[in-house]
Every structure is written in structure tokens, then in C-alpha cells.
């Protein structure tokens, strides 16, 4: 299919051979992609190893390595205090597994004294409240729908209730981003 052809191209051209081998044979099912901010438009989840798409084989997270210009002049967080993590779960209330994912993450982080976890979920999440809250956290996990605008990536973002989108441009304006 066209998706498999695109996926094979991504897999062959964008992953080194050593990484391709590891992705094909690892028993691990969680994968975190550390991406430069100029590579977020690549549909990495559609990489096809000849048998499976990465999205069918792994639970995938992305960490975007922001351009240094975005973080210059912003206050560094105190590392002696516990890390604060915000889990945003299913703001459209249309992903059944998102609540389970949030519960699994909470259970995982309960074992750590140096991590405080808060959860926001469901249709009551408002964009303005979320933007105000984000600056208080060191880490954010978003389990929900996202929108990508290839022509205007700054309009891409997290889909909230009533099709509101918290855009990359709006996230960029958070004074002390997670």
C-alpha cells in the first residue's frame, strides 16, 4: 500500500542500520523518539520495518528538542524540589485507553518520592486553564488527539474539547515551559 511504501522509505532512509536492527528485534514495547524541532513533521510512527508499522509495534512518545532560542532567558527550575509532572488525559473523551494510560503512569510514578503527579482529564479542560497550569510543571504527558498543519506547523497542537486546539505557537508563549 501507499502507507507501507512511505513507511519503508522512512525506515530505510531515516534510521541507521543499527537502529533498524534494534527496532526489528527488541522485545521492548515502549519507544521514545528524541526529535529536533525541525523533524516533528515526519510521521515517524508510520515507519514500516517490513512486517509492522512502528505505531503497531510500540507505544510511542516524542520528546521535541526545542531550539535554544526558545529557552534562552527563562529561569531554570530548582532541582532540589521534587519534579512536578502533569498528565493530560483524553480531553475529548474519545480515547478509551487514555484513562488507563494515565492510571498506569500514576502507578509507575507513585514509587518515586521525588516526583509529584497531577492529572487533568476530560472535557472540563479549558485551553486557558491548561496554559496557565503548564508553567508550574517540569514534565508533561499528553494522552489525546493531536492536529498537525504541515503548511503552518505553529498551528499544530493538542486537540481539546469542542475541537479547540492548544497550538504550538501558544505553547511557545508559556513563560516557564515544562
C-alpha positions in Angstrom: 0.0 0.0 0.0 1.0 3.7 -0.2 1.4 3.8 3.6 3.7 0.8 3.6 5.8 2.4 0.8 6.1 5.6 2.7 6.8 3.7 5.9 9.6 1.7 4.3 11.1 4.8 2.9 11.1 6.4 6.4 12.5 3.3 8.0 15.3 2.8 5.4 16.4 6.4 4.9 16.0 7.9 8.3 17.1 5.2 10.7 20.7 3.9 10.7 21.1 0.2 10.2 22.0 -0.5 13.8 18.7 1.2 14.9 16.7 -0.6 12.3 18.0 -3.9 13.6 17.2 -3.0 17.2 13.7 -1.8 16.2 13.0 -5.1 14.4 14.2 -7.4 17.2 13.7 -5.7 20.5 11.2 -7.2 23.0 10.6 -3.7 24.4 7.2 -2.1 23.6 7.8 1.5 24.7 9.7 3.8 22.4 10.6 7.4 23.0 11.7 9.4 20.0 14.0 12.4 20.8 13.4 14.7 17.8 14.9 18.0 16.8 12.1 20.6 16.5 12.6 20.7 12.7 11.8 17.0 12.4 8.4 16.8 14.1 6.6 16.8 10.8 8.0 13.4 9.9 5.4 10.7 10.5 7.8 8.5 12.5 5.0 6.3 13.7 4.4 5.2 10.1 7.9 3.8 9.7 7.5 0.2 8.4 10.1 -2.4 9.1 8.8 -4.9 6.5 6.4 -6.5 8.9 4.9 -3.8 11.2 4.4 -0.1 11.4 6.2 1.3 14.5 2.8 2.5 15.8 1.5 -1.1 15.8 4.7 -2.4 17.5 5.4 0.3 20.1 3.7 2.7 22.5 5.4 5.8 21.1 6.2 9.1 22.8 8.0 12.1 21.4 10.4 14.5 23.1 10.9 17.5 21.0 14.3 19.1 21.4 13.4 22.8 21.2 15.5 25.4 19.5 17.8 27.0 22.1 16.3 30.4 21.2 13.0 29.3 22.9 14.6 28.7 26.3 17.2 31.5 26.5 16.4 33.9 29.3 14.0 31.6 31.0 14.5 30.8 34.7 16.0 27.4 35.4 13.9 25.3 37.8 15.2 24.3 41.2 16.3 20.7 41.0 16.3 20.2 44.8 12.5 20.3 44.8 10.5 17.3 43.6 9.8 17.1 39.9 6.2 18.1 39.1 4.5 16.1 36.3 1.2 16.9 34.7 -0.7 14.1 32.9 -3.3 15.4 30.5 -5.7 12.5 29.7 -8.2 12.4 26.9 -9.6 16.0 26.8 -12.0 14.9 24.0 -13.3 11.9 25.9 -12.9 9.8 22.8 -9.9 7.6 23.6 -10.8 4.7 25.9 -7.2 3.7 26.6 -6.1 7.2 27.6 -7.5 6.9 31.1 -5.8 3.5 31.6 -2.6 5.1 30.3 -2.9 7.9 32.9 -3.6 5.4 35.7 -0.5 3.3 34.7 1.7 6.4 34.7 0.4 7.4 38.1 1.1 4.0 39.5 4.6 4.0 38.0 5.4 7.4 39.4 3.9 6.6 42.9 7.1 4.6 43.6 9.2 7.8 43.4 9.3 10.3 46.3 10.9 13.0 44.1 8.0 13.2 41.5 4.7 14.8 42.2 2.0 13.9 39.6 -1.2 15.8 38.8 -3.8 14.6 36.3 -6.2 16.8 34.2 -8.6 14.9 32.1 -11.9 15.0 30.2 -14.0 17.7 28.6 -13.7 20.1 31.5 -10.1 21.0 30.5 -10.2 24.6 29.1 -7.3 25.9 27.0 -6.8 29.0 29.2 -6.6 26.9 32.4 -4.2 24.5 30.7 -1.9 27.3 29.5 -1.9 28.8 33.0 -1.1 25.4 34.6 1.7 24.3 32.3 4.3 26.7 33.7 4.1 25.0 37.1 5.3 21.7 35.8 8.7 20.1 34.9 7.2 17.3 32.8 4.0 16.9 30.8 2.5 13.7 29.3 -0.3 14.3 26.8 -2.6 11.3 26.1 -5.0 12.6 23.5 -5.6 13.6 19.9 -3.2 16.0 18.1 -3.5 18.0 15.0 -0.7 18.7 12.5 -0.7 21.5 10.0 2.2 20.9 7.6 1.7 24.4 6.0 1.7 26.2 9.3 3.3 23.9 12.0 2.8 26.6 14.6 -0.9 25.9 14.3 -0.4 22.2 15.1 -1.2 21.1 18.6 -3.3 19.2 21.1 -6.9 18.8 20.4 -9.2 19.7 23.3 -12.9 19.5 23.8 -15.1 21.1 21.1 -12.3 20.9 18.6 -10.3 23.7 20.3 -6.6 23.3 19.7 -3.8 24.3 22.0 -1.3 25.2 19.4 2.5 25.0 19.3 2.5 28.8 19.0 0.5 29.1 22.2 2.8 26.6 24.0 5.8 28.5 22.9 4.5 31.5 24.9 4.3 29.6 28.2 6.7 31.6 30.4 8.4 28.7 32.0 7.6 25.7 29.8 7.9 22.1 31.1 
